[in-house]
Amino acid sequence: MPSQNDITMTGAGAFVAREPGPSKEPLAPAKWATHPARLARMDRLCALALVAADAALLDAGAPDISGERTAIVLGTAFGCHATNEEYYRGLLKEGPAGASPRLFAYTLPSSPVGEISIHYGIRGPATTAAPGLHAGLAALAEGLSHLEQNRADRVIVIAAEVASALLAELVGHPVRDAAAAVILERGGNGRARLISVEESFPGTAPQHDQTLSAAPLLSLVRWLAEPRGRLELSAADPEGGTARLIAEA
């Protein structure tokens, strides 16, 4: 099995809405730009995750990721809450006739990893981590575990959050649509090594970043554009959970 120092990051991609609040900015991953009908039926969380994953894979040289040796991990603190809200609004307004079958398929936060697996032909582990505002780093820890335990040779790690008026009210500050993804691989010629990702309790007060659990991965993606020296990131949630990442160029 590989040691942590054998794990490298070979690609990265991200999307952040220009303004806070529910976004209408179009999302068109390069690989699926010719399939607008498929994208149109997805909810915003799925589309955001797909955009980030597609960008990261293209950045990594568009490797063949089909089969059982690629894994996917999504980290999200609030998941598909906007889709759930829309679905139940229709149900309350019109009764059973207002229950949209299209929306119902996306009322699980694990829907994005299913969509990505289908679209890319991935048959390896597909998991979703939702432990709170450090979900992005928790997803990285899970991805690292897949490689260390020889469950995969490559992992697509994604963090995504969908903005809504309800969420902004809940967290007490503006929120933006955001998604970030990195590709982890065994060895190879990656841009940087992933040294460690650790979760611990108790933690410190949460940071009020508008991109929520995607913030640490967004910072990692930006650093990977020109990796230098050592990067250390941490995240916390209101319940006291914390996570810490260390990477080295």
N, C-alpha and C positions, 0 to 999 in steps of 0.2 A: 504494500500500500504506500502511496506517496506521503511524504511529510508535508507540513504546511508550506515550507519553503519551496516545494516543487509546484505549487499552485500559482499559475500566472493569469493575468487578465489580458485578453487578446482583443477585445472590442468593447465599445461603449456607445450609448446613444441616449438621447433625452428629448423631452418636450415639456415646455412650461408655457402656459397661457400668458399672453401679454398683459392682461388685466385680471384682477381678482373677480370672483363671482362666477356664476354659471357661464360657460364659454360656448360660443358658436363657431370658434375657429375650426376650419376644416382639418380633418385628419386623414391623410392618404399615404400609408406606408408604401414605399417604392415597389415592393414585391407584389402588392395588392392593388396598385393604382388602376389596373385594368379590370378589377372586380368590384365596382362600386356597389352592386347589389348586396354582396356579402358584407361589406363594411357598413352599409346603411342599416342593416337589420341588427347590428351589434349595439349594445348599450355603450355609454361613454367610457366606463371603466375598461371594458374589453378593447375598445378602440385605442385608448391611451396605452394600455399594456402592449398591444400589437405594434403601435408606432415605435415605442422605445425598443422593443425586442428586434424589430426589423432593422432599425438604424444600427443597433449594436452588432447584429449579424453581418450587415454590409460592411461595417467598420472592421470586422474581423476577417474580411476577405470572402464573405458569403460561403462558408464551409458547408459541406453536406451534413446536415444534422438529423436526417431521418433515421429511424431505427430505434433500438433499445438502449444505446449508450449515451444518449443526450437526455438531460433532466431539465425541468423547469421549476423555478420557485418564485412565487409572487408574494410580496409583502405589502400589506395595506392595513391602515388603522380603521378606516371607515367603509372600505369596500364598496358595495353596490347600493349604499343607502339611498342615493338619488333615484335609482331604478325602483327600489322597494317603495319609496314614497309615491312615485308616479303610478305604480301598479295598484297600490291600495287606495289611492285617490279615485281611480276609475272604478274600483270595486265598491267603494263607499257611495259613489255618486250614482252608479247604474246597477248595482247588484251584480249577480253572476255574469250578466251580459257585458259588464264593463271590465271583466277580468281578461286582460290581453294575453293571449298565448305567447306572443312574441316577447313581451316583457317578462312573463313568468320564467322563461328559460334563462333569464339573466338575474334572477333574484337570489343568486348564490354568489358569494365573493370568489368562489373557485372557478366561476365560468371562464375568466380569461385564460387560465392555464389549459382548460379544455379546448377552447377555440384555437389557441396557439399550437397545441399538440396536433389537432386535426389539420390545420392549414399547412404545417411543415412536415407532417408525417412522423412526428415524434412518438415513440412508444415507451420511453423511459419514465422514471418517476415524475409526477406532476403534483406539486403541493402548494398550499397557500398558508402563509403565516400571518396571523392577525392578533399579535399580543399587545397592541397599543401603538403609541407614537414612535417606538423604536422598531416597528415592523420591518422597515427597510433593511436595517442591520441584522435583524433576526433572520430575514430571508437569505442574507449573505452567509450567515452561520450555517443555515440548513444546506445551502449549496455547497459550502466547504465540506460539510459532513458527507454529502453524496459522493464527493471525490475521494475523501479519506477512507470511506468504507467500501470503495470500489463498486458503487452502484451506478456510476456513470464516468465517462471520460471528459465530458463537457457539460457545463450547466449554464443555462440562461437565468440570471437573477434579475428580477424586476421589482420596482416599488412604484405604486401608482395611487393617486388620490383624486377624487372627483369633487369639484367645488359645487356648493349649493347654498342658498340663503339659509336653509335649516342648519347646515353644518357650521356656517359662520356664526350663527346665533349660539350654537352648542359650544363651540370652542372659544368664543368671545373675541375673535379677530378675523380679518379677511382671509379667504382661502382661494387658492388658484388651482385649476386643473394642472396636474403635474405627473410626469412619469419618467423614470430613469431605468436603464438596464446595463448590465455588464456581463461579459462572457468570461466564465472561469474555465480553465483547461489545465490538464496535467502537463507540467513542464512546458516545452515548446518555446517559441520566441515571443512571449508576451511582452507588453510594455512595462509591466511592473509585477512584483510578487505580492500576493496576499499573505501577510505574515500570520495574522490571527483575527478572529472575530469572537468576542466573548460577551455573554449576557450575565448580569448579576443583580442582586437585590440587597438592600434597598437602593434607591437612586436619588438624583437631585431634581430640582424643579424643571419642568419641561420648557423648552424654548418655543416661543410663539412664532415659528416660521410659517409663512403662508403655504408652503408646500408639504407641511406635516411630515408623515413618515417617509416621504420621498426625499426629504432634504439631505440626509447623509449620502445617499446614492448619487444625487445630483452633484454634491461636492466631489465625490469620487470620480464621476464622469468628467468634470471640469479639470481635475488634477491629472487625469489620464491623457488629456490633450497634450500636456507637456510635463510628464512626470519627472519630478526632481526630488532627491532626498527622501525624506520619510513623511508619511501622512498619517495623522492620528485623528479619528473622528469619534464622537460619542453622541448618544441620543438617550432621551429619558421620556417616561410617560407619567401621567398624574398618579398612577398607582405605585410609583416607586421603582419600576423596572428600568434598568439601564442596559445599554449595549455599547461596546467599544470596538473600533476597527483599527488595525495597524497595517499599512502597506508600505512597500519600499521600491524605489525605482532601481 
